[in-house]
Amino acid sequence: MPRSLKWIAGVFLAPIVVGVLFIAIFGWNWLRGPIERMTAEKTGRVLAINGELKVTFDWPLPRIHADAVTFANPDWAREKQMVTADVVEIVIDLPQLLRQNIIFPEVRLERPVVFLEQGTGGRKNWLLDINQQDEGARIQIDRLTLDHGLLGYDDAGQKTSIRSELSTLNTQPAGAGLTFTAQGQYKGLPLKARGNGGPVLGLRDESTPYPLQAKLIIGHTGVKADGTITSLLKFSAVDMRLALRGESLAQLFPLLGIVFPETHAYAIDGHIVHSGRTWRYEKFSGRTGGSDIAGTLQVDTGGKRPAMKADMVSKSLDFADIGPLIGARPGRLQAVKQAPSWSSQTAVSTSAQARVLPDLPFKIDRWDSVDAEVTLKARTIRRAKDLLLEDLIVHLSLRDSVLTLDPLNFGVAGGHISAVISLDGRKDPIRAHAQVRARKILIAKLFPTIELSQASMGQINGEFDLAGKGNSVGGMLASSTGKVGLVVDGGWISKLMMEKVGLHLWEMLELKVTGDKLVKLRCGVADFEVGEGIMHADALIFDTEVTTIIGTGSIDLGQETLDLTLNQKTKYTSPVALRSPIYVRGSFAKSDVKVDKGRIAARGIGAIALGMVNPLLALIPLIDAGPGKDSDCGQLVRDAKALPHSENKKTDHRN
């Protein structure tokens, strides 16, 4: 038995002893040929080890050291070599290798040049099968150390090409780390970046967060990040301070793949954390345009599409910053104010150049990139003097490309406007429906720039119900159908204002001398039927103690033009009154209010002719006797509806 055991031990130990003696005499370099041939057979690409090859056994993770190593790219790649390095050190997981899984727990490269590229048909040069398409044929690297190298990435299909230079600082152990710079383009946008991190890149390391500080400029978007990322390839966890700035939040779409609204220039700073399927941008604050903004935004990536939820507040919202959200062109209002005055001869050219309604189309092709629930509360709204918004509460819901604003509440002139708006982006053009209610809007605050309205009292209530189709707000209104109604019931209003509307010259002069007074406002009604973007006045009544105003005509939302006629009926005898209809014409940008000059001239000529007979008779054509009594508001509305409006409805106001 002892002799048998010796023979058995000799049989097993002899190859080991021979192998050790062989390696001691000839070294490990003899393995270069077999390794290179095996690599070529498996990948179809050339691996060349032009320097020393050393192996350090440490079960189960042996370490291989190779000098002057190159690994070729496939023929379709832009660069000839995928990897070139002065020194390559790898640690191999032998148990995983026996299961045919290539896992390198550690890789160290000295002065490497690495080019990664993604080609057509799903080909990736880092996949090691013959066709570079098998996702299972890749090397898994947990931790990577790069010492002074160049890293490149190309993806022609995504219009991406980036080159990064990396340097390792080892001046002292406490300050050891990696610095990098990068430039190129990402998804067609110019990119520049610089930053620093830990000396060892935790590509798949799930246990050690990797420290990172970076500044990037991608297109017109600036990013500043400072924190840690666990597993740089999978982003298992993120804990960073993140600051963003740019020209519009919509420009984040190519970077994040999630639609954001068009905005003015913005700058925000917050804390971003990520774990599992959830990304959360916590307690961010900053500005967009002239408005402050703060809140929390969360995105869950576990569903059919990312689901975003955001709660935001603004202490002071600049009204000008609402414009881009609804497709208003920057600087449009200022431009139209400086445009030439409207006239019937120039109506077509002016309407094309001086649009007021927002006409930039919504990018509905991006609406299916995310489902969203967003709430915004603005405590105050900064606005021009002639605007009347006070605060805002809005909840936006975007699901399956259907955008809903419910509620959309504005504080307006002491009252409020509440709306429910739905935009169906599943169809092209968008199908839109808006239901709007106006309640307790104060006349005194409604026209803040008109001095005569300051002493007025009364409330306006109204209902709008419109449906249309179009890819911009202007397009939706241009095709809209429905009803628009406003009612004023009771109150008081400036007498001088009413005398001016009634063209009562004597009373206007008298009130200028004695001072303005208040007169009773009995009722006011504006009732429009809307069809194909044209608002036809079914009833347009304003009744006070001194005069009744009855209007007819239409408003064209497509051409943005006004065609209204206001007729006055005075309730008492006025010794000097022009008694002419008032015509409201022009565009939304440049309205034009005129009287009937022919009728006024005729009255003037009549007054002159009678004056030649008897000077006292000259006043007769200028006297407005008036009906002498109040009118029933209900009857006024019925009478207004009975007026011959059918001719207006048949007229093509777009010519």
Secondary structure, 3 states (H helix, E strand, C coil): CHHHHHHHHHHHHHHHHHHHHHHHHHCCHHHHHHHHHHHHHHHCCCEEECCCEEEECCCCCCEEEEEEEEEECCCCCCCCEEEEEEEEEEECCHHHHHCCCCEEEEEEEECCEEEEEECHHHCECCECCCCCCCCCCECEEEEEEEECEEEEEEEHHHCEEEEEEEEEECCCHHHCEEEEEEEEEECCEEEEEEEEECCEEECCCCCCCEEEEEEEEECCEEEEEEEEEECCCCCCEEEEEEEEEECCHHHHHHHHCCCCCCCCCEEEEEEEEEECCEEEEEEEEEEECCEEEEEEEEEECCCCCCEEEEEEEEEEEEHHHHHHHHCCCCCHHHHHHCCCCCCHHHHHHHHHHCCCCCCCCCCHHHHHHCEEEEEEEEEEEECCCCCCEEEEEEEEEEECCEEEEEEEEEEECCEEEEEEEEEECCCCCCEEEEEEEEEEEEHHHHCCCCHHHCCCECEEEEEEEEEEECCCHHHHHHCCEEEEEEEEECCEEEHHHHHHHCCEHHHHHHHHHHCCCEEEEEEEEEEEEEECCEEEEEEEEEEECCEEEEEEEEEECCCCEEEEEEEEEECCCECCECCCCEEEEEECCCEEEEECHHHHHHHHHHHHHHHHHCHHHHHHHHCECCCCCCCCHHHHHHHHHCCCCHHHHHCCCCC
